[in-house]
Amino acid sequence: MLEKAAGSSLTYATGTVTETANRKRFGVQVEIAIFDRAGRLCGTAKDYQSRVEPGARWTFRALVTQKEAASARVTAVREGN
């Protein structure tokens, strides 16, 4: 989802990734597609976590630079990039 930072003009795409496998993940990156009010892709955002433990939840927070952003969707979660 999109979240406006309190007392700021910054917007973040936020959400949670859960490691369901029983092993540590290193260099995890989440990629998020950003859409305008008409549903058109207007940009992307990314966040990175150096390590995610087995069964752990990572709450990501990726900076969104597109002023026209109205919605977001996770498009990929990768390890080691």
C-alpha positions as CSV (number, residue, x, y, z in Angstrom):
1,M,0.0,0.0,0.0
2,L,1.0,3.6,-0.3
3,E,1.7,5.6,2.9
4,K,2.4,9.3,3.3
5,A,5.1,10.1,5.9
6,A,3.7,12.2,8.7
7,G,4.8,15.9,8.5
8,S,6.4,15.3,5.1
9,S,5.6,15.2,1.4
10,L,7.3,11.8,1.1
11,T,5.3,8.7,0.0
12,Y,6.4,5.1,0.7
13,A,5.2,1.8,-0.7
14,T,4.9,-0.5,2.4
15,G,4.1,-4.1,3.0
16,T,5.3,-7.4,4.5
17,V,7.3,-10.2,3.0
18,T,7.4,-13.5,4.9
19,E,10.1,-16.1,4.5
20,T,8.2,-19.4,4.3
21,A,11.2,-21.6,3.6
22,N,13.3,-23.0,6.4
23,R,16.5,-21.2,5.6
24,K,18.1,-17.7,5.8
25,R,17.9,-15.4,2.8
26,F,20.7,-12.9,2.0
27,G,20.5,-9.7,0.0
28,V,16.7,-9.8,-0.4
29,Q,15.2,-7.1,-2.7
30,V,11.5,-6.3,-3.2
31,E,10.4,-4.6,-6.4
32,I,7.2,-2.7,-6.5
33,A,5.2,-1.4,-9.5
34,I,3.7,2.1,-9.0
35,F,0.4,3.0,-10.8
36,D,-1.5,6.3,-11.3
37,R,-5.2,6.7,-10.7
38,A,-6.0,5.4,-14.2
39,G,-4.1,2.2,-13.4
40,R,-1.2,3.0,-15.7
41,L,2.3,2.0,-14.7
42,C,4.1,5.3,-13.8
43,G,7.2,4.0,-12.1
44,T,8.9,1.5,-9.7
45,A,10.2,1.4,-6.2
46,K,12.6,-1.0,-4.4
47,D,13.7,-1.8,-0.9
48,Y,16.5,-4.1,0.3
49,Q,17.1,-6.2,3.4
50,S,20.6,-7.7,4.0
51,R,19.2,-10.8,5.7
52,V,15.8,-12.5,6.4
53,E,15.7,-15.3,8.9
54,P,13.7,-18.5,8.4
55,G,10.0,-17.8,9.2
56,A,10.7,-14.1,9.7
57,R,8.6,-11.2,8.4
58,W,10.2,-8.2,6.8
59,T,8.2,-5.0,6.7
60,F,9.5,-3.1,3.7
61,R,9.3,0.6,3.1
62,A,10.3,1.8,-0.4
63,L,10.4,5.5,-1.3
64,V,8.0,6.4,-4.1
65,T,9.2,9.3,-6.3
66,Q,6.2,9.6,-8.6
67,K,3.8,12.4,-7.5
68,E,1.0,10.8,-9.5
69,A,1.2,7.5,-7.5
70,A,-2.2,6.1,-6.5
71,S,-1.5,2.4,-5.9
72,A,1.3,-0.1,-5.7
73,R,1.9,-3.9,-6.3
74,V,4.8,-6.1,-5.5
75,T,6.2,-7.5,-8.7
76,A,9.2,-9.5,-7.5
77,V,11.1,-10.6,-4.4
78,R,14.7,-11.7,-5.2
79,E,17.6,-13.0,-3.2
80,G,21.2,-12.0,-3.9
81,N,20.8,-9.1,-6.3
